[in-house]
């Protein structure tokens, strides 16, 4: 149960947290989001899915991938703590 009190003296502070630093991968000939996700999962020992790649890179369609595109494939651990 949550009790709310009118005119509470609780003050919220904005905290400036560091933004996690992305890890990039440059798409090569023959790449697709599925095999990039597999490689990144193996390399960083994390479950990385094609859906995550789409979200992190603001893609709505996997067909946008082209040779030379730089994709975010993860985030540096030390910045996420």
ZADO-1210 file (C-alpha; in nm, 4 decimals, padded with zeros to 6 digits):
<atoms>
<atom x="00.0000" y="00.0000" z="00.0000" code="UNK" pos="1"/>
<atom x="00.1250" y="00.3499" z="-00.0860" code="UNK" pos="2"/>
<atom x="00.0256" y="00.6449" z="00.1280" code="UNK" pos="3"/>
<atom x="00.0476" y="00.9873" z="-00.0298" code="UNK" pos="4"/>
<atom x="00.0619" y="01.2963" z="00.1867" code="UNK" pos="5"/>
<atom x="-00.0397" y="01.6353" z="00.0517" code="UNK" pos="6"/>
<atom x="00.2308" y="01.8995" z="00.0287" code="UNK" pos="7"/>
<atom x="00.5009" y="01.6502" z="00.1073" code="UNK" pos="8"/>
<atom x="00.8448" y="01.7899" z="00.1813" code="UNK" pos="9"/>
<atom x="01.0176" y="01.5187" z="-00.0217" code="UNK" pos="10"/>
<atom x="01.2463" y="01.6643" z="-00.2856" code="UNK" pos="11"/>
<atom x="01.3690" y="01.4760" z="-00.5856" code="UNK" pos="12"/>
<atom x="01.7156" y="01.5366" z="-00.7196" code="UNK" pos="13"/>
<atom x="01.8186" y="01.4863" z="-01.0773" code="UNK" pos="14"/>
<atom x="02.1218" y="01.2619" z="-01.0975" code="UNK" pos="15"/>
<atom x="02.3590" y="01.2934" z="-01.3885" code="UNK" pos="16"/>
<atom x="02.4583" y="00.9368" z="-01.4643" code="UNK" pos="17"/>
<atom x="02.7149" y="00.8600" z="-01.7316" code="UNK" pos="18"/>
<atom x="02.5702" y="00.7340" z="-02.0575" code="UNK" pos="19"/>
<atom x="02.6817" y="00.3826" z="-02.1455" code="UNK" pos="20"/>
<atom x="02.9390" y="00.3827" z="-02.4239" code="UNK" pos="21"/>
<atom x="02.8297" y="00.1815" z="-02.7271" code="UNK" pos="22"/>
<atom x="03.0361" y="-00.0893" z="-02.8929" code="UNK" pos="23"/>
<atom x="03.0281" y="-00.0606" z="-03.2727" code="UNK" pos="24"/>
<atom x="03.0577" y="-00.3147" z="-03.5520" code="UNK" pos="25"/>
<atom x="03.0977" y="-00.2225" z="-03.9192" code="UNK" pos="26"/>
<atom x="02.8806" y="-00.4325" z="-04.1515" code="UNK" pos="27"/>
<atom x="03.0668" y="-00.6311" z="-04.4147" code="UNK" pos="28"/>
<atom x="02.9632" y="-00.8102" z="-04.7316" code="UNK" pos="29"/>
<atom x="02.7516" y="-01.1154" z="-04.6467" code="UNK" pos="30"/>
<atom x="02.6490" y="-00.9855" z="-04.3021" code="UNK" pos="31"/>
<atom x="02.2916" y="-00.9840" z="-04.1805" code="UNK" pos="32"/>
<atom x="02.1474" y="-00.8882" z="-03.8435" code="UNK" pos="33"/>
<atom x="02.1140" y="-01.2512" z="-03.7370" code="UNK" pos="34"/>
<atom x="02.4804" y="-01.3399" z="-03.7890" code="UNK" pos="35"/>
<atom x="02.5972" y="-01.0068" z="-03.6428" code="UNK" pos="36"/>
<atom x="02.3863" y="-01.0788" z="-03.3315" code="UNK" pos="37"/>
<atom x="02.5380" y="-01.4283" z="-03.3079" code="UNK" pos="38"/>
<atom x="02.8957" y="-01.2969" z="-03.3372" code="UNK" pos="39"/>
<atom x="02.8337" y="-01.0246" z="-03.0790" code="UNK" pos="40"/>
<atom x="02.6695" y="-01.2731" z="-02.8392" code="UNK" pos="41"/>
<atom x="02.9723" y="-01.5008" z="-02.8594" code="UNK" pos="42"/>
<atom x="03.2282" y="-01.2218" z="-02.8337" code="UNK" pos="43"/>
<atom x="03.0695" y="-01.0389" z="-02.5392" code="UNK" pos="44"/>
<atom x="02.9147" y="-01.3452" z="-02.3692" code="UNK" pos="45"/>
<atom x="02.5709" y="-01.1781" z="-02.3653" code="UNK" pos="46"/>
<atom x="02.2460" y="-01.2696" z="-02.5336" code="UNK" pos="47"/>
<atom x="02.2161" y="-01.0220" z="-02.8188" code="UNK" pos="48"/>
<atom x="01.9198" y="-01.0649" z="-03.0481" code="UNK" pos="49"/>
<atom x="01.8241" y="-00.9169" z="-03.3823" code="UNK" pos="50"/>
<atom x="01.5444" y="-00.7314" z="-03.2003" code="UNK" pos="51"/>
<atom x="01.8021" y="-00.5643" z="-02.9748" code="UNK" pos="52"/>
<atom x="02.0128" y="-00.4658" z="-03.2750" code="UNK" pos="53"/>
<atom x="01.7057" y="-00.3160" z="-03.4429" code="UNK" pos="54"/>
<atom x="01.6199" y="-00.1196" z="-03.1273" code="UNK" pos="55"/>
<atom x="01.9722" y="00.0011" z="-03.0469" code="UNK" pos="56"/>
<atom x="02.0237" y="00.1206" z="-03.4050" code="UNK" pos="57"/>
<atom x="01.6781" y="00.2732" z="-03.4564" code="UNK" pos="58"/>
<atom x="01.6059" y="00.0368" z="-03.7438" code="UNK" pos="59"/>
<atom x="01.2478" y="-00.0540" z="-03.8241" code="UNK" pos="60"/>
<atom x="01.3506" y="-00.2973" z="-04.0943" code="UNK" pos="61"/>
<atom x="01.6478" y="-00.5328" z="-04.1111" code="UNK" pos="62"/>
<atom x="01.6745" y="-00.4604" z="-04.4837" code="UNK" pos="63"/>
<atom x="01.8244" y="-00.1180" z="-04.4027" code="UNK" pos="64"/>
<atom x="02.1550" y="-00.2878" z="-04.3262" code="UNK" pos="65"/>
<atom x="02.4220" y="-00.2067" z="-04.5837" code="UNK" pos="66"/>
<atom x="02.7950" y="-00.2675" z="-04.6181" code="UNK" pos="67"/>
<atom x="02.9842" y="-00.0056" z="-04.4177" code="UNK" pos="68"/>
<atom x="02.7030" y="00.0735" z="-04.1744" code="UNK" pos="69"/>
<atom x="02.8246" y="00.1081" z="-03.8173" code="UNK" pos="70"/>
<atom x="02.5952" y="-00.0788" z="-03.5821" code="UNK" pos="71"/>
<atom x="02.5740" y="-00.0678" z="-03.2051" code="UNK" pos="72"/>
<atom x="02.6199" y="-00.4299" z="-03.0936" code="UNK" pos="73"/>
<atom x="02.6463" y="-00.3741" z="-02.7188" code="UNK" pos="74"/>
<atom x="02.7572" y="-00.1392" z="-02.4444" code="UNK" pos="75"/>
<atom x="03.0747" y="-00.1267" z="-02.2387" code="UNK" pos="76"/>
<atom x="03.0176" y="-00.2927" z="-01.9005" code="UNK" pos="77"/>
<atom x="03.2114" y="-00.0470" z="-01.6844" code="UNK" pos="78"/>
<atom x="02.9823" y="00.2370" z="-01.7954" code="UNK" pos="79"/>
<atom x="02.6628" y="00.0494" z="-01.7103" code="UNK" pos="80"/>
<atom x="02.7234" y="00.0017" z="-01.3385" code="UNK" pos="81"/>
</atoms>
